[in-house]
Amino acid sequence: MTGQILEISDLSTGYDENDILHEISLLVREKSFIGIIGPNGSGKSTFMQVLARSLPVREGDIMLLGDSLQSYSFRDFGMKVGYVPQESEIKFKYPVYDVVMMGRNPHIERFRSPSEEDHEAVRRALTQTGTLELADRPITALSGGERQRVMIARVLAQDPVLLLLDEPFAHIDIHHQYELIRIIRETSKDKRAVIGVFHDINLAAAYCDDLVLMHDGRIRACGKPEEVLTTELIHEVFRIRPVININPITGTPFVYVEEEWKEPDVHKPSIHLISGGGTGSYLISLLSRSGYSLSCGVLAENDSDCLMARKNKVPTLAEPPFSRLSLEMEEKLSEQVQKADVVIVTSMPVGWGNYPNIRVLEQIDPKKIICILPSSEPFLPDFTSGVATETIKRLLSAGAHKISNPAELLEMMQSKIFSKDTMQ
């Protein structure tokens, strides 16, 4: 079992006479990266300020390495705890190198100059955060994202046992965001611990060992990401309708926000969507939210498009996975595409098993077909020796519409070409 770094017991505190935090208890062990999440006003930043000794404890105890947090001298506290606040305002034109060297102050004896070890720690931190090229520039001349990276470099140079990060990636571009969080995660594995406040709960879920969900100044839940990011808890605390899937890269929970389902608008044209392999999932969600009467298929029952369609209460023609379309299903599909006002086809993978999805389009007026395809060939993953591609080309030559970006779809659907009155 790893060693204990921080123990918080029944902590309550706040500003003026009002308590913001209520009965907070938490155990933090070494080699752990803990993410604090919660809605605005839940007490996340107040919690960090207490741990950084910027706000006093009113009730309860905070023990750091077995001793009271308040018992540490200023210097000893600086050697043990590093803190990056949300906003770090430095008004003087200190060079970036000097700002990062400030992180070494607790390690430097009075009236002594920085040692080679101190300089090496600063150079290493600048390199890790991608700020070495900024070393000679004044801190006041940097952008918000650059300044935040320098503040993270300073706390890395400080080499504390406990890192406190209050929304450290708020102003940082996506490249440096993921590079820095990777570095911080590695730091937590070296007998240290990291506690970070995250606005992006998906980022926290991907990189933190444990999550602490705060609500109304209390810890509502604490545990592994999959234990905290549940539909019930996210709905209760954030007041949203969450859809929780698994991030295919990290294997951790990923939270989407589900928009409210709308009843189909009878004044809008009906649509049948032919897709597969996940190429239609976004369109199913988009068209359902936009009030279109939608149907889908034929899809494999385990296809993500099929799962999305059923989740959105969309009538769907489906067959067992890896099976050819039956004649009965082809007849149902033929009826569906002829009945629909508009038929949309995506650049789905096509083999002989699902080729009837494409072949059936030659039975209807091509002017009511919208093909969402790449701007140039190959139009789709074709496993029919080019037969499916040739069918698509014939449809386009006969007047089927082609767009390359799903974002163009609603604009086309709202044009006079596909108005209900024009199509009747």
C-alpha positions in Angstrom: 0.0 0.0 0.0 1.3 3.4 -0.9 2.1 6.0 1.7 -0.4 8.6 3.0 0.3 12.2 2.0 -2.9 14.1 3.0 -5.7 13.3 5.3 -8.7 15.7 5.5 -11.3 15.1 8.3 -14.6 16.9 8.6 -13.3 20.1 7.1 -15.7 23.1 7.1 -14.7 26.7 6.2 -15.7 29.7 4.1 -15.7 33.4 3.8 -16.9 36.0 6.3 -19.6 34.2 8.4 -20.7 31.8 5.7 -19.4 28.3 5.3 -18.7 27.3 1.7 -17.3 23.8 2.5 -19.2 21.4 4.7 -17.7 18.3 6.4 -15.2 17.5 3.7 -13.2 14.2 4.3 -10.6 12.9 1.9 -7.6 10.6 2.0 -4.8 11.3 -0.6 -2.0 8.7 -1.0 1.3 9.1 -2.8 1.4 8.2 -6.5 -2.2 9.4 -7.0 -3.7 12.0 -9.3 -7.0 13.2 -8.0 -9.4 15.3 -10.1 -11.9 17.6 -8.5 -15.0 18.2 -10.6 -18.4 19.8 -10.1 -20.5 22.7 -11.3 -19.7 26.4 -10.8 -20.2 27.4 -7.2 -19.7 23.9 -5.8 -16.7 24.8 -3.7 -13.9 23.5 -5.8 -11.6 26.6 -5.8 -12.4 27.3 -2.2 -11.2 23.7 -1.4 -8.0 24.4 -3.2 -7.4 27.7 -1.4 -7.8 25.9 2.0 -5.2 23.3 1.0 -2.9 26.1 -0.2 -3.3 27.8 3.2 -4.8 30.9 1.5 -8.0 30.3 3.6 -8.0 29.2 7.2 -9.6 26.0 8.5 -12.6 26.7 10.8 -13.6 23.2 11.7 -11.9 19.8 11.1 -8.3 18.8 10.5 -5.9 18.7 7.5 -2.9 16.5 8.1 0.1 16.7 5.6 2.6 13.8 6.0 1.2 13.2 9.5 1.5 16.8 10.7 -1.1 19.5 10.9 -1.1 21.6 7.7 -0.9 24.8 9.8 2.1 23.6 11.8 4.5 24.0 8.8 6.8 27.0 8.6 6.4 29.0 5.4 9.6 27.5 4.0 8.8 23.9 4.9 5.3 24.3 3.5 6.9 25.6 0.2 9.1 22.5 0.0 6.1 20.2 0.5 3.2 21.9 -1.4 3.1 23.6 -4.8 0.1 25.6 -6.0 -1.0 26.9 -9.4 -4.1 29.1 -9.0 -6.6 29.9 -11.7 -5.1 33.3 -12.3 -1.5 34.2 -11.6 -1.0 37.9 -11.9 2.6 39.1 -11.9 2.9 42.8 -12.5 6.6 43.2 -12.6 8.6 42.4 -15.8 10.6 39.5 -14.4 12.2 37.3 -17.0 10.5 33.9 -17.3 13.6 32.1 -16.1 13.6 34.2 -12.9 9.9 33.4 -12.4 10.5 29.7 -12.6 13.5 30.0 -10.3 11.1 31.4 -7.7 9.9 27.9 -7.3 13.3 27.0 -6.0 13.2 29.6 -3.2 12.2 27.1 -0.4 15.3 25.0 -1.3 17.8 27.9 -1.3 19.4 28.9 2.0 19.2 32.6 3.0 22.0 34.8 1.5 22.9 31.9 -0.9 22.8 32.0 -4.7 21.0 29.2 -6.6 23.1 26.1 -7.0 23.7 24.2 -10.2 21.1 21.8 -8.9 18.6 24.7 -8.8 19.5 25.8 -12.3 19.1 22.3 -13.6 15.7 22.0 -12.0 14.6 25.2 -13.7 16.0 24.2 -17.1 14.2 20.8 -16.8 10.9 22.4 -15.9 11.2 24.9 -18.8 11.9 22.1 -21.2 9.1 19.9 -19.9 6.5 22.7 -20.3 7.8 23.9 -23.7 8.7 27.3 -22.3 12.5 27.2 -22.6 12.4 29.5 -25.7 10.6 32.0 -23.5 13.2 32.0 -20.8 14.5 35.6 -21.5 11.2 37.2 -22.2 9.4 39.3 -19.5 6.5 37.4 -17.9 4.2 40.4 -18.6 4.7 40.1 -22.4 3.3 36.5 -22.6 -0.2 35.4 -23.6 -2.5 33.9 -21.0 -1.7 30.3 -22.1 2.1 30.9 -22.2 1.9 32.5 -18.7 0.0 29.5 -17.4 2.6 27.1 -18.7 5.3 29.2 -17.0 3.4 28.9 -13.7 3.2 25.1 -14.1 7.0 25.1 -14.9 7.6 27.0 -11.6 5.7 24.5 -9.5 7.5 21.6 -11.3 10.8 23.3 -10.5 9.7 23.6 -6.9 9.6 19.8 -6.7 6.9 19.5 -4.0 5.4 16.3 -2.5 1.8 17.6 -3.2 0.8 19.6 -6.3 -2.3 21.7 -6.2 -3.7 22.8 -9.6 -6.8 25.0 -9.9 -8.0 24.6 -13.5 -4.5 24.7 -14.8 -5.3 24.2 -18.4 -8.0 26.8 -18.9 -6.0 29.1 -21.2 -3.8 26.5 -22.8 -4.1 25.2 -26.4 -4.9 21.5 -26.9 -1.4 20.5 -27.9 0.2 21.8 -24.7 -2.8 20.8 -22.6 -2.3 17.1 -23.3 1.5 17.3 -23.1 1.4 19.0 -19.7 -1.2 16.7 -18.2 0.9 13.8 -19.3 3.9 15.3 -17.6 1.9 16.0 -14.4 0.5 12.5 -14.4 4.1 11.1 -14.6 5.1 13.4 -11.8 2.3 11.9 -9.6 3.9 8.4 -10.0 7.1 9.4 -8.2 6.0 9.3 -4.6 4.1 12.5 -5.0 0.4 13.3 -5.3 -1.5 15.7 -7.5 -4.9 17.3 -6.8 -6.4 19.2 -9.7 -9.6 21.1 -10.3 -11.0 20.3 -13.8 -13.6 22.2 -15.8 -13.4 19.4 -18.4 -14.7 16.3 -16.8 -13.8 14.1 -19.8 -10.1 15.3 -19.5 -10.2 14.5 -15.8 -11.7 11.0 -16.4 -9.0 10.2 -19.0 -6.0 11.1 -16.8 -7.0 11.0 -13.1 -6.8 8.0 -10.9 -9.8 9.1 -8.9 -12.4 11.8 -9.2 -14.0 13.8 -6.4 -17.5 15.2 -7.4 -18.4 18.3 -5.4 -21.9 19.8 -5.0 -23.1 22.5 -2.8 -19.8 22.5 -0.8 -19.9 18.8 -0.1 -18.3 15.7 -1.6 -21.2 14.0 -3.4 -19.1 11.1 -4.7 -15.5 9.9 -4.7 -13.9 7.0 -6.5 -12.7 5.7 -9.9 -14.0 7.7 -12.9 -16.4 4.9 -13.8 -17.8 5.0 -10.2 -18.3 8.7 -10.2 -19.4 9.5 -13.8 -22.7 7.7 -13.7 -25.9 8.9 -15.5 -27.7 9.4 -12.1 -24.9 11.4 -10.5 -24.2 13.6 -13.5 -27.9 14.3 -14.0 -28.3 15.2 -10.3 -25.3 17.4 -9.9 -25.0 19.1 -13.3 -28.7 19.2 -14.2 -28.1 17.8 -17.7 -29.2 14.7 -19.6 -25.9 12.8 -19.9 -25.0 10.1 -22.4 -22.0 8.2 -21.0 -19.9 6.1 -23.4 -16.4 4.7 -23.2 -13.5 6.7 -24.7 -12.1 4.2 -27.3 -8.6 5.4 -26.8 -8.3 5.6 -23.0 -11.0 3.2 -22.0 -12.4 5.7 -19.5 -16.0 7.2 -19.3 -16.8 10.0 -21.8 -19.8 12.2 -21.1 -21.9 13.8 -23.8 -24.9 16.1 -23.3 -28.1 14.8 -24.8 -30.4 17.5 -26.2 -34.1 17.1 -25.6 -35.9 15.0 -28.1 -38.5 16.8 -30.3 -41.7 15.5 -31.8 -41.4 15.3 -35.6 -42.7 18.4 -37.4 -45.4 17.4 -39.9 -44.5 20.5 -42.0 -41.0 19.1 -42.6 -40.1 16.5 -45.2 -39.8 12.9 -44.0 -36.3 11.4 -44.3 -35.0 7.8 -44.6 -31.3 7.5 -43.7 -29.1 4.8 -45.2 -25.8 4.5 -43.3 -23.7 2.1 -41.3 -20.4 1.7 -39.5 -21.0 4.8 -37.4 -21.3 7.1 -40.4 -24.9 8.1 -39.5 -24.8 8.4 -35.7 -24.2 12.2 -35.8 -26.9 12.6 -38.5 -29.4 10.6 -36.5 -28.9 12.9 -33.5 -28.9 16.1 -35.6 -32.0 15.3 -37.6 -33.9 14.0 -34.6 -33.1 17.2 -32.6 -34.1 19.3 -35.6 -37.7 17.9 -35.7 -37.5 15.7 -38.8 -39.6 12.5 -39.1 -36.7 10.0 -39.6 -36.4 6.4 -40.3 -33.2 4.3 -40.7 -31.8 1.1 -42.2 -31.1 -1.5 -43.1 -28.5 -1.7 -40.3 -26.8 -4.5 -38.4 -28.3 -4.8 -35.0 -24.9 -4.2 -33.3 -24.0 -1.2 -35.5 -23.5 2.0 -33.5 -25.9 3.8 -36.0 -28.6 1.2 -35.0 -27.9 1.8 -31.3 -28.1 5.6 -31.8 -31.3 5.3 -33.9 -33.1 3.3 -31.2 -31.8 5.6 -28.5 -33.5 8.5 -30.4 -36.7 6.5 -30.9 -36.1 6.3 -34.7 -37.9 3.5 -36.5 -35.2 1.3 -37.8 -34.9 -1.7 -40.1 -32.3 -4.0 -38.7 -30.8 -7.5 -39.4 -28.5 -9.7 -37.4 -24.8 -8.8 -37.7 -22.8 -10.3 -40.6 -25.9 -11.5 -42.5 -27.0 -10.7 -46.0 -30.2 -8.6 -46.3 -33.2 -11.0 -46.7 -35.7 -10.6 -49.5 -38.3 -9.6 -46.9 -36.1 -6.9 -45.5 -35.3 -5.6 -49.0 -39.0 -5.3 -49.7 -39.5 -3.3 -46.4 -36.5 -1.1 -47.4 -38.0 -0.5 -50.9 -41.3 0.5 -49.3 -39.6 2.9 -46.9 -37.4 4.7 -49.4 -40.4 5.2 -51.8 -42.5 6.5 -48.9 -39.9 9.0 -47.6 -39.7 12.5 -49.0 -35.9 12.5 -48.9 -33.4 9.7 -48.8 -29.9 10.4 -47.4 -27.0 8.0 -48.0 -23.6 8.2 -46.3 -20.1 7.0 -47.3 -20.7 3.8 -45.4 -18.7 0.6 -46.0 -20.5 -1.5 -48.6 -20.1 -5.2 -49.2 -22.3 -7.7 -50.9 -24.3 -8.3 -47.7 -25.5 -4.7 -47.5 -25.3 -3.7 -51.2 -29.1 -3.8 -51.5 -29.1 -0.6 -49.4 -27.5 1.1 -52.4 -29.2 -0.9 -55.2 -32.7 0.0 -53.9 -31.9 3.7 -54.6 -32.3 3.1 -58.3 -36.0 2.5 -57.7 -36.7 6.1 -56.7 -36.5 9.6 -58.1 -32.8 10.5 -57.8 -33.7 14.1 -57.2 -34.9 13.2 -53.7 -31.6 11.5 -52.8 -28.8 13.4 -50.9 -25.4 11.6 -50.9 -23.0 12.7 -48.2 -19.7 11.7 -49.7 -16.1 12.8 -49.9 -15.3 15.5 -52.5 -13.4 13.0 -54.6 -13.2 9.3 -55.1 -13.2 6.8 -53.5 -16.7 7.8 -52.3 -17.0 4.9 -49.9 -15.2 1.8 -48.7 -16.4 -0.5 -51.5 -16.0 -4.2 -51.1 -18.2 -5.1 -54.1 -15.4 -4.8 -56.8 -16.6 -1.3 -57.6 -20.3 -2.2 -58.2 -21.6 0.0 -55.3 -19.4 3.0 -56.5 -20.8 2.7 -60.1 -24.3 2.7 -58.7 -23.6 5.9 -56.8 -22.1 7.5 -59.9 -25.2 6.6 -61.9 -27.4 8.2 -59.3 -25.4 11.4 -59.2 -25.4 11.6 -63.0 -29.2 11.2 -62.9 -29.7 14.2 -60.6 -29.0 13.0 -57.0 -27.6 15.7 -54.8 -24.1 15.5 -53.3 -22.6 17.3 -50.3 -19.2 16.6 -48.7 -19.9 18.0 -45.2 -22.7 16.9 -42.9 -22.9 20.5 -41.7 -24.3 21.4 -45.1 -27.2 19.0 -44.7 -29.6 21.2 -42.6 -29.1 24.1 -45.0 -30.0 21.9 -48.0 -33.0 20.5 -46.2 -34.3 24.0 -45.5 -33.9 25.1 -49.1 -36.8 25.3 -51.5 -35.6 22.1 -53.2 -36.7 20.0 -50.2 -39.6 22.1 -48.9 -42.8 20.1 -48.2 -44.8 22.2 -50.6 -42.3 21.8 -53.5 -42.1 18.0 -53.1 -45.9 17.4 -53.0 
